[in-house]
Amino acid sequence: MAPKNESFKEGDEKKGAGLFKTRCAQCHTLEQGGGNKVGPNLHGLFGRKTGQVQGFSYTDANVNKGITWSEDTLFEYLENPKKYIPGTKMAFGGLKKAKDRNDLITHLRAATK
């Protein structure tokens, strides 16, 4: 997990968009009304609890995690999803660099409103 002194900091939205396209878009959509793919649609992500997208089949681990997505919870989750939510079916290995996570989260916050 992220060291205690490491937390979300504003990133580069444009670089985050590039990261989303290359690392996330094959499994997730961002737009309102966008369909679920291998992963759930992410529109309205911020402020939503884990495992709540209509029509997506989550693991019990994801539904029962019960955290609310924010910049800080995503910062920790995106470093190592399987460690943050043991039992998740998300196959993504994570973004180890804090800068990449900051850039991606900055993009997600803008693109999922």
N, CA and C atoms as an extended XYZ file, in Angstrom:
339
Properties=species:S:1:pos:R:3:atomname:S:1:resname:S:1:resid:I:1 pbc="F F F"
N         0.842       -1.187        0.000 N   MET     1
C         0.000        0.000        0.000 CA  MET     1
C         0.886        1.250        0.000 C   MET     1
N         0.285        2.361       -0.299 N   ALA     2
C         1.020        3.621       -0.348 CA  ALA     2
C         1.573        3.938        1.038 C   ALA     2
N         2.824        4.386        1.103 N   PRO     3
C         3.345        4.798        2.406 CA  PRO     3
C         2.463        5.882        3.003 C   PRO     3
N         2.453        5.961        4.319 N   LYS     4
C         1.561        6.909        5.000 CA  LYS     4
C         1.785        8.350        4.565 C   LYS     4
N         3.022        8.688        4.158 N   ASN     5
C         3.290       10.068        3.741 CA  ASN     5
C         2.906       10.316        2.286 C   ASN     5
N         2.435        9.280        1.608 N   GLU     6
C         2.044        9.411        0.214 CA  GLU     6
C         0.525        9.469        0.121 C   GLU     6
N         0.023       10.499       -0.536 N   SER     7
C        -1.411       10.617       -0.735 CA  SER     7
C        -1.650       11.356       -2.043 C   SER     7
N        -2.922       11.452       -2.424 N   PHE     8
C        -3.268       12.096       -3.682 CA  PHE     8
C        -2.803       13.543       -3.718 C   PHE     8
N        -2.247       13.922       -4.873 N   LYS     9
C        -1.907       15.314       -5.174 CA  LYS     9
C        -2.408       15.564       -6.593 C   LYS     9
N        -2.828       16.793       -6.869 N   GLU    10
C        -3.309       17.132       -8.212 CA  GLU    10
C        -2.308       16.647       -9.251 C   GLU    10
N        -2.827       16.039      -10.307 N   GLY    11
C        -1.977       15.545      -11.376 CA  GLY    11
C        -2.256       16.255      -12.683 C   GLY    11
N        -1.715       15.707      -13.740 N   ASP    12
C        -1.868       16.237      -15.095 CA  ASP    12
C        -3.034       15.503      -15.760 C   ASP    12
N        -4.146       16.203      -15.950 N   GLU    13
C        -5.363       15.586      -16.488 CA  GLU    13
C        -5.127       14.987      -17.875 C   GLU    13
N        -4.355       15.661      -18.702 N   LYS    14
C        -4.092       15.179      -20.062 CA  LYS    14
C        -3.283       13.869      -20.035 C   LYS    14
N        -2.283       13.804      -19.166 N   LYS    15
C        -1.511       12.562      -19.037 CA  LYS    15
C        -2.394       11.459      -18.471 C   LYS    15
N        -3.294       11.832      -17.558 N   GLY    16
C        -4.230       10.858      -16.998 CA  GLY    16
C        -5.155       10.294      -18.063 C   GLY    16
N        -5.576       11.144      -19.009 N   ALA    17
C        -6.430       10.681      -20.108 CA  ALA    17
C        -5.688        9.643      -20.951 C   ALA    17
N        -4.413        9.883      -21.177 N   GLY    18
C        -3.600        8.921      -21.921 CA  GLY    18
C        -3.463        7.606      -21.178 C   GLY    18
N        -3.258        7.689      -19.865 N   LEU    19
C        -3.172        6.474      -19.052 CA  LEU    19
C        -4.496        5.711      -19.089 C   LEU    19
N        -5.616        6.442      -18.993 N   PHE    20
C        -6.911        5.768      -19.043 CA  PHE    20
C        -7.063        5.014      -20.363 C   PHE    20
N        -6.709        5.681      -21.450 N   LYS    21
C        -6.863        5.077      -22.781 CA  LYS    21
C        -6.032        3.805      -22.914 C   LYS    21
N        -4.811        3.815      -22.397 N   THR    22
C        -3.925        2.663      -22.579 CA  THR    22
C        -4.070        1.602      -21.487 C   THR    22
N        -4.500        1.970      -20.290 N   ARG    23
C        -4.508        1.013      -19.175 CA  ARG    23
C        -5.900        0.633      -18.683 C   ARG    23
N        -6.939        1.424      -19.008 N   CYS    24
C        -8.259        1.219      -18.384 CA  CYS    24
C        -9.406        1.054      -19.378 C   CYS    24
N        -9.319        1.732      -20.530 N   ALA    25
C       -10.463        1.821      -21.448 CA  ALA    25
C       -10.882        0.479      -22.030 C   ALA    25
N        -9.987       -0.503      -22.038 N   GLN    26
C       -10.390       -1.807      -22.561 CA  GLN    26
C       -11.429       -2.468      -21.652 C   GLN    26
N       -11.509       -2.036      -20.381 N   CYS    27
C       -12.445       -2.652      -19.428 CA  CYS    27
C       -13.493       -1.695      -18.866 C   CYS    27
N       -13.295       -0.379      -18.978 N   HIS    28
C       -14.197        0.600      -18.355 CA  HIS    28
C       -14.614        1.690      -19.329 C   HIS    28
N       -15.842        2.199      -19.143 N   THR    29
C       -16.305        3.402      -19.835 CA  THR    29
C       -16.469        4.502      -18.793 C   THR    29
N       -16.482        5.756      -19.253 N   LEU    30
C       -16.559        6.904      -18.345 CA  LEU    30
C       -17.843        7.714      -18.487 C   LEU    30
N       -18.452        7.713      -19.663 N   GLU    31
C       -19.553        8.626      -19.941 CA  GLU    31
C       -20.844        8.187      -19.251 C   GLU    31
N       -21.680        9.179      -18.955 N   GLN    32
C       -22.985        8.906      -18.363 CA  GLN    32
C       -23.772        8.011      -19.309 C   GLN    32
N       -24.327        6.940      -18.777 N   GLY    33
C       -25.087        6.015      -19.599 CA  GLY    33
C       -24.221        5.015      -20.351 C   GLY    33
N       -22.906        5.125      -20.178 N   GLY    34
C       -21.996        4.183      -20.839 CA  GLY    34
C       -22.206        2.782      -20.287 C   GLY    34
N       -22.001        1.815      -21.130 N   GLY    35
C       -22.230        0.440      -20.716 CA  GLY    35
C       -21.121       -0.115      -19.842 C   GLY    35
N       -21.452       -1.182      -19.151 N   ASN    36
C       -20.436       -1.948      -18.431 CA  ASN    36
C       -19.714       -2.822      -19.432 C   ASN    36
N       -18.429       -3.010      -19.214 N   LYS    37
C       -17.638       -3.908      -20.046 CA  LYS    37
C       -17.183       -5.043      -19.127 C   LYS    37
N       -15.928       -5.426      -19.194 N   VAL    38
C       -15.378       -6.394      -18.241 CA  VAL    38
C       -15.445       -5.778      -16.841 C   VAL    38
N       -15.269       -4.455      -16.771 N   GLY    39
C       -15.415       -3.696      -15.530 CA  GLY    39
C       -16.612       -2.772      -15.630 C   GLY    39
N       -17.033       -2.208      -14.503 N   PRO    40
C       -18.210       -1.336      -14.507 CA  PRO    40
C       -17.949        0.029      -15.138 C   PRO    40
N       -19.028        0.680      -15.583 N   ASN    41
C       -18.962        2.073      -16.015 CA  ASN    41
C       -18.548        2.913      -14.805 C   ASN    41
N       -17.698        3.899      -15.033 N   LEU    42
C       -17.150        4.689      -13.922 CA  LEU    42
C       -17.802        6.051      -13.746 C   LEU    42
N       -18.808        6.385      -14.561 N   HIS    43
C       -19.457        7.690      -14.404 CA  HIS    43
C       -20.061        7.797      -13.006 C   HIS    43
N       -19.824        8.916      -12.325 N   GLY    44
C       -20.341        9.103      -10.968 CA  GLY    44
C       -19.544        8.356       -9.906 C   GLY    44
N       -18.320        7.975      -10.249 N   LEU    45
C       -17.467        7.191       -9.349 CA  LEU    45
C       -17.228        7.863       -8.002 C   LEU    45
N       -16.897        9.152       -8.022 N   PHE    46
C       -16.524        9.848       -6.784 CA  PHE    46
C       -17.750       10.024       -5.891 C   PHE    46
N       -17.631        9.567       -4.656 N   GLY    47
C       -18.734        9.641       -3.704 CA  GLY    47
C       -19.627        8.411       -3.708 C   GLY    47
N       -19.321        7.448       -4.565 N   ARG    48
C       -20.103        6.207       -4.627 CA  ARG    48
C       -19.398        5.124       -3.819 C   ARG    48
N       -20.171        4.266       -3.181 N   LYS    49
C       -19.598        3.133       -2.447 CA  LYS    49
C       -19.199        2.029       -3.419 C   LYS    49
N       -18.275        1.174       -2.987 N   THR    50
C       -17.841        0.043       -3.806 CA  THR    50
C       -19.010       -0.867       -4.147 C   THR    50
N       -18.962       -1.423       -5.356 N   GLY    51
C       -19.917       -2.444       -5.764 CA  GLY    51
C       -21.335       -1.982       -5.998 C   GLY    51
N       -21.538       -0.762       -6.510 N   GLN    52
C       -22.885       -0.205       -6.609 CA  GLN    52
C       -23.396        0.102       -8.014 C   GLN    52
N       -22.647       -0.190       -9.067 N   VAL    53
C       -23.115        0.128      -10.415 CA  VAL    53
C       -24.192       -0.863      -10.838 C   VAL    53
N       -25.346       -0.325      -11.240 N   GLN    54
C       -26.469       -1.146      -11.686 CA  GLN    54
C       -26.056       -2.035      -12.855 C   GLN    54
N       -26.450       -3.300      -12.783 N   GLY    55
C       -26.227       -4.201      -13.904 CA  GLY    55
C       -24.847       -4.804      -13.987 C   GLY    55
N       -23.959       -4.486      -13.040 N   PHE    56
C       -22.626       -5.082      -13.061 CA  PHE    56
C       -22.547       -6.147      -11.976 C   PHE    56
N       -21.974       -7.276      -12.322 N   SER    57
C       -21.860       -8.403      -11.388 CA  SER    57
C       -20.534       -8.320      -10.631 C   SER    57
N       -20.611       -7.797       -9.407 N   TYR    58
C       -19.423       -7.646       -8.561 CA  TYR    58
C       -19.174       -8.900       -7.728 C   TYR    58
N       -17.948       -9.046       -7.261 N   THR    59
C       -17.656      -10.078       -6.267 CA  THR    59
C       -18.198       -9.593       -4.916 C   THR    59
N       -18.457      -10.534       -4.020 N   ASP    60
C       -18.889      -10.173       -2.668 CA  ASP    60
C       -17.839       -9.293       -1.993 C   ASP    60
N       -16.566       -9.580       -2.262 N   ALA    61
C       -15.488       -8.794       -1.647 CA  ALA    61
C       -15.620       -7.320       -2.000 C   ALA    61
N       -15.948       -7.025       -3.246 N   ASN    62
C       -16.079       -5.646       -3.685 CA  ASN    62
C       -17.311       -4.986       -3.064 C   ASN    62
N       -18.428       -5.683       -3.097 N   VAL    63
C       -19.665       -5.147       -2.527 CA  VAL    63
C       -19.493       -4.895       -1.031 C   VAL    63
N       -18.864       -5.836       -0.342 N   ASN    64
C       -18.747       -5.764        1.117 CA  ASN    64
C       -17.619       -4.865        1.617 C   ASN    64
N       -16.742       -4.408        0.732 N   LYS    65
C       -15.642       -3.519        1.157 CA  LYS    65
C       -16.213       -2.264        1.820 C   LYS    65
N       -17.278       -1.716        1.229 N   GLY    66
C       -18.019       -0.636        1.865 CA  GLY    66
C       -17.308        0.702        1.975 C   GLY    66
N       -16.274        0.923        1.193 N   ILE    67
C       -15.639        2.246        1.237 CA  ILE    67
C       -16.286        3.141        0.182 C   ILE    67
N       -16.129        4.431        0.358 N   THR    68
C       -16.629        5.408       -0.615 CA  THR    68
C       -15.441        5.880       -1.438 C   THR    68
N       -15.604        5.850       -2.751 N   TRP    69
C       -14.514        6.261       -3.640 CA  TRP    69
C       -14.280        7.769       -3.552 C   TRP    69
N       -13.013        8.104       -3.340 N   SER    70
C       -12.538        9.494       -3.294 CA  SER    70
C       -11.136        9.496       -3.901 C   SER    70
N       -10.540       10.668       -4.007 N   GLU    71
C        -9.167       10.740       -4.507 CA  GLU    71
C        -8.242        9.857       -3.670 C   GLU    71
N        -8.385        9.919       -2.350 N   ASP    72
C        -7.472        9.175       -1.475 CA  ASP    72
C        -7.710        7.669       -1.502 C   ASP    72
N        -8.976        7.233       -1.534 N   THR    73
C        -9.214        5.788       -1.590 CA  THR    73
C        -8.772        5.234       -2.952 C   THR    73
N        -9.006        5.982       -4.023 N   LEU    74
C        -8.542        5.536       -5.341 CA  LEU    74
C        -7.022        5.513       -5.418 C   LEU    74
N        -6.358        6.477       -4.793 N   PHE    75
C        -4.902        6.529       -4.802 CA  PHE    75
C        -4.331        5.240       -4.215 C   PHE    75
N        -4.912        4.803       -3.119 N   GLU    76
C        -4.448        3.576       -2.477 CA  GLU    76
C        -4.861        2.345       -3.291 C   GLU    76
N        -6.104        2.295       -3.731 N   TYR    77
C        -6.632        1.154       -4.492 CA  TYR    77
C        -5.847        0.914       -5.776 C   TYR    77
N        -5.603        1.990       -6.530 N   LEU    78
C        -4.983        1.843       -7.847 CA  LEU    78
C        -3.522        1.427       -7.792 C   LEU    78
N        -2.917        1.494       -6.618 N   GLU    79
C        -1.538        1.003       -6.488 CA  GLU    79
C        -1.516       -0.519       -6.581 C   GLU    79
N        -2.503       -1.174       -5.972 N   ASN    80
C        -2.557       -2.636       -5.952 CA  ASN    80
C        -3.985       -3.073       -5.631 C   ASN    80
N        -4.863       -3.126       -6.647 N   PRO    81
C        -6.274       -3.420       -6.404 CA  PRO    81
C        -6.532       -4.715       -5.630 C   PRO    81
N        -5.798       -5.772       -5.940 N   LYS    82
C        -6.040       -7.064       -5.277 CA  LYS    82
C        -5.616       -7.050       -3.806 C   LYS    82
N        -4.691       -6.192       -3.445 N   LYS    83
C        -4.307       -6.062       -2.036 CA  LYS    83
C        -5.333       -5.211       -1.286 C   LYS    83
N        -5.853       -4.172       -1.940 N   TYR    84
C        -6.818       -3.268       -1.307 CA  TYR    84
C        -8.175       -3.939       -1.119 C   TYR    84
N        -8.600       -4.717       -2.120 N   ILE    85
C        -9.862       -5.473       -2.026 CA  ILE    85
C        -9.551       -6.937       -2.367 C   ILE    85
N        -9.064       -7.706       -1.370 N   PRO    86
C        -8.798       -9.124       -1.624 CA  PRO    86
C       -10.079       -9.815       -2.112 C   PRO    86
N        -9.964      -10.540       -3.217 N   GLY    87
C       -11.128      -11.212       -3.778 CA  GLY    87
C       -11.780      -10.468       -4.937 C   GLY    87
N       -11.293       -9.251       -5.243 N   THR    88
C       -11.830       -8.535       -6.404 CA  THR    88
C       -11.494       -9.314       -7.670 C   THR    88
N       -12.342       -9.178       -8.689 N   LYS    89
C       -12.034       -9.837       -9.963 CA  LYS    89
C       -11.294       -8.899      -10.916 C   LYS    89
N       -11.001       -7.686      -10.456 N   MET    90
C       -10.262       -6.756      -11.310 CA  MET    90
C        -8.846       -7.296      -11.513 C   MET    90
N        -8.516       -7.595      -12.769 N   ALA    91
C        -7.245       -8.240      -13.090 CA  ALA    91
C        -6.086       -7.248      -13.200 C   ALA    91
N        -6.379       -5.965      -13.168 N   PHE    92
C        -5.357       -4.916      -13.323 CA  PHE    92
C        -4.335       -4.994      -12.199 C   PHE    92
N        -3.057       -4.994      -12.561 N   GLY    93
C        -1.984       -5.127      -11.578 CA  GLY    93
C        -1.702       -3.878      -10.774 C   GLY    93
N        -2.192       -2.734      -11.211 N   GLY    94
C        -1.982       -1.498      -10.467 CA  GLY    94
C        -0.993       -0.564      -11.134 C   GLY    94
N        -0.972        0.658      -10.634 N   LEU    95
C        -0.017        1.687      -11.073 CA  LEU    95
C         0.898        1.961       -9.894 C   LEU    95
N         2.135        1.533       -9.993 N   LYS    96
C         3.063        1.650       -8.865 CA  LYS    96
C         3.539        3.088       -8.623 C   LYS    96
N         3.636        3.896       -9.693 N   LYS    97
C         4.142        5.268       -9.550 CA  LYS    97
C         3.036        6.203       -9.068 C   LYS    97
N         3.309        6.921       -7.982 N   ALA    98
C         2.344        7.861       -7.421 CA  ALA    98
C         1.935        8.900       -8.468 C   ALA    98
N         2.885        9.366       -9.284 N   LYS    99
C         2.567       10.377      -10.298 CA  LYS    99
C         1.523        9.849      -11.285 C   LYS    99
N         1.667        8.605      -11.717 N   ASP   100
C         0.690        8.022      -12.644 CA  ASP   100
C        -0.689        7.944      -11.989 C   ASP   100
N        -0.739        7.534      -10.738 N   ARG   101
C        -2.031        7.467      -10.039 CA  ARG   101
C        -2.638        8.854       -9.902 C   ARG   101
N        -1.830        9.855       -9.564 N   ASN   102
C        -2.335       11.231       -9.449 CA  ASN   102
C        -2.889       11.724      -10.784 C   ASN   102
N        -2.176       11.456      -11.870 N   ASP   103
C        -2.630       11.891      -13.195 CA  ASP   103
C        -3.940       11.199      -13.563 C   ASP   103
N        -4.010        9.890      -13.354 N   LEU   104
C        -5.220        9.141      -13.698 CA  LEU   104
C        -6.415        9.599      -12.865 C   LEU   104
N        -6.224        9.777      -11.571 N   ILE   105
C        -7.318       10.198      -10.701 CA  ILE   105
C        -7.793       11.603      -11.075 C   ILE   105
N        -6.878       12.497      -11.410 N   THR   106
C        -7.254       13.839      -11.844 CA  THR   106
C        -8.129       13.758      -13.096 C   THR   106
N        -7.756       12.881      -14.019 N   HIS   107
C        -8.583       12.688      -15.222 CA  HIS   107
C        -9.938       12.070      -14.864 C   HIS   107
N        -9.932       11.039      -14.053 N   LEU   108
C       -11.195       10.387      -13.690 CA  LEU   108
C       -12.163       11.361      -13.028 C   LEU   108
N       -11.638       12.193      -12.165 N   ARG   109
C       -12.502       13.159      -11.462 CA  ARG   109
C       -13.186       14.091      -12.463 C   ARG   109
N       -12.443       14.534      -13.477 N   ALA   110
C       -13.007       15.427      -14.493 CA  ALA   110
C       -13.953       14.688      -15.445 C   ALA   110
N       -13.609       13.466      -15.798 N   ALA   111
C       -14.320       12.740      -16.854 CA  ALA   111
C       -15.549       11.974      -16.365 C   ALA   111
N       -15.742       11.844      -15.056 N   THR   112
C       -16.830       11.013      -14.551 CA  THR   112
C       -17.929       11.816      -13.882 C   THR   112
N       -17.870       13.152      -13.994 N   LYS   113
C       -18.896       14.018      -13.373 CA  LYS   113
C       -20.167       14.004      -14.176 C   LYS   113
